[in-house]
Amino acid sequence: MLVSGPEDVCAERAIGAVRDYLRAEDPSLEVSDIRADDYEAGTLLALSSPSLFGEPRLIRVTGVEKASDAFLTEALGYLEHPQDGATVVLRHAGATVRGKKLLDAIRAGSGGGVEVPCPAVKRDGDKHDFAAGEFRAARKNIAPTALRALVSAFSDDLTELAAACQQLIADVPGDVTAEVVQRYYGGRVETSAFTVADTAIAGRYGDALLALRHALASGADPVPLVAAVAMKLRTMARVAGKRGSSAAIAAEAGMKDWQVDRARRDLAGWNEQSLGRAIQATARADAEVKGASRDPVFALERMITVIATRAPFGG
């Protein structure tokens, strides 16, 4: 199976659905992960070959858009002689044309291959349907006005939209109303809590302060602003220093593959000391915006300064 295209959330869901289907058929399913860009010759054949007791095998391969020559050669050979009881899922993000011969062979049906395309979700209607599906799957009601506001707040990033939906599903008792969305992601829709978090973590100090002031001036609540920053820093900390495929790290840490990929991107330019300072500053800001300080705005600005400059406050 080829899972192709840039939309990581959809790809992760598709791969997860394959795993769940195979495991429902046989709980003894063996799941293995391979990185196509850091591939050791013979690994695909070794993992797909029948075991002593004949358990079904699922091999998930990431980074096919950066695949090594060794992987491409062995994958093409595998298509000619697929192993009974083995399911191989290839993830190609579409960022390059690397492996075109392999992709064309799968698309032509070689080895019984099929493709699951995950193109970028750009239409507002599709994003609306996606978010509505998140709440429907969780059997949680969200008001139409709340759903529209939520989709508008995260119109540029389906990954962040999915995270926001899951946060509301997990955190909010009862129905999700427009007032709840306003409290969490309030202000003008283009300035969400995650916009502030993303610009600060990326080191864009001026942009982060502007986004923060814009959000506060538009009525955003400081508590969800700090919560959004804290959530992203916690994810970064859980991924920092770990080696292996996104799927393997996600399984170990109880996360989603796309969360690991996003955290790895966010970690560019960070080290153990700067990440530790950022987490400490966020914990302090969390206490202060919840009543430990009479100046929550200063607490937020100090937190953003530490995060965006990656240096001690005033240093």
C-alpha positions, -999 to +999 in steps of 0.1 A: +000+000+000+013+034-010+000+063+013+010+094-007+006+131-004+014+159+020-015+157+045+001+140+075-031+138+096-049+119+068-019+096+062-016+088+098-053+079+101-051+057+069-021+038+082-037+034+116-069+021+100-048-006+082-032-016+115-065-017+133-081-038+105-053-063+105-052-066+143-090-072+144-085-101+120-056-115+140-045-100+174-011-117+170-002-092+142+035-083+142+041-045+135+075-033+124+088+001+113+114+010+088+130+043+077+135+042+039+161+070+042+182+051+068+178+016+055+199-015+061+200-039+032+179-071+037+156-056+064+124-056+043+128-093+034+137-102+069+106-085+084+082-097+058+093-133+058+069-158+076+077-164+112+078-198+129+042-196+139+030-178+108+017-146+124+006-118+100+031-090+096+026-053+090+057-033+079+053+005+080+079+024+059+084+061+064+105+086+044+100+070+010+104+105-006+140+103+007+146+066+002+181+052-002+191+033-034+192+001-014+156+004-002+143+013-037+160-017-052+147-041-026+112-026-026+110-031-064+122-067-060+096-072-032+068-062-056+077-090-079+076-115-050+054-103-022+054-124+010+022-142+020+007-128+052+027-096+050+013-061+044+038-033+035+027+003+038+049+029+022+046+066+033+056+091+006+050+127+015+052+138-021+079+165-014+101+150-041+099+127-071+123+103-054+113+067-060+092+074-091+098+040-106+086+023-073+055+046-071+046+039-107+049+002-102+026+003-072+001+025-090+001+000-119-009-027-094+024-046-092+024-071-064-012-063-057-003-027-046-029+000-041-026+037-034-043+058-008-038+095-018-037+121+009-036+154-010-035+188+008-069+198+022-074+233+010-111+239+005-129+254+035-158+229+030-134+200+033-119+214+065-153+219+079-162+183+072-130+171+087-135+189+120-172+179+121-160+143+117-136+146+147-165+156+170-189+131+155-164+102+160-160+113+196-198+115+200-195+151+212-218+179+201-204+212+188-226+241+179-225+251+142-212+286+151-185+271+172-174+247+144-172+276+119-151+296+144-128+267+151-122+260+114-116+296+107-090+298+135-070+270+120-077+274+083-040+272+073-030+240+091-051+208+092-027+193+118-033+221+142-071+219+135-070+182+144-051+190+176-075+218+185-105+195+180-089+168+202-081+193+229-117+205+231-130+169+230-107+160+259-110+192+280-145+205+277-173+188+296-206+188+278-213+205+244-188+227+227-203+262+222-191+293+205-182+308+238-160+278+246-141+282+213-138+319+219-123+312+254-098+288+240-089+303+207-105+337+210-098+370+194-098+374+157-097+341+140-064+347+123-047+351+157-051+319+175-033+306+206-013+283+183-002+312+161+014+328+192+030+295+202+043+287+167+059+320+161+076+320+195+089+285+192+102+293+157+123+321+173+104+349+156+104+372+186+089+403+170+061+384+153+054+365+184+049+396+205+027+412+178+006+380+176+003+380+214-007+416+217-032+411+188-048+381+205-050+399+238-065+431+222-091+409+205-102+394+238-082+361+240-080+346+275-044+343+288-050+308+302-056+290+269-027+310+254-004+295+280-020+261+276-013+261+238+024+269+244+027+243+271+011+216+250+036+222+222+066+224+245+056+191+263+054+174+229+088+187+219+103+175+252+089+140+248+104+137+213+138+155+220+168+132+218+148+102+206+160+082+175+140+060+152+110+063+130+081+086+138+058+056+141+081+039+166+085+071+188+048+077+186+040+042+198+065+045+226+053+079+238+016+074+232+014+100+204+004+103+168+030+101+140+022+136+128+027+150+163+062+135+163+070+149+129+058+183+139+077+183+171+109+173+152+104+203+130+098+226+160+130+214+177+152+229+151+176+252+168+167+241+203+189+223+229+184+208+263+191+240+282+169+263+261+141+239+261+143+235+299+142+273+303+112+276+281+093+249+300+101+266+333+090+300+320+058+285+308+051+268+341+057+301+359+034+320+334+007+293+339+006+300+376+007+337+372-022+339+347-042+318+371-039+343+399-004+342+412+004+376+397-015+408+393+000+414+358-009+384+336+001+404+304+037+408+317+038+371+326+028+363+290+053+386+275+081+373+297+072+337+287+072+346+250+106+364+254+123+334+269+109+311+243+115+332+212+150+343+222+159+309+237+177+328+264+171+338+301+147+367+305+168+399+303+199+380+293 
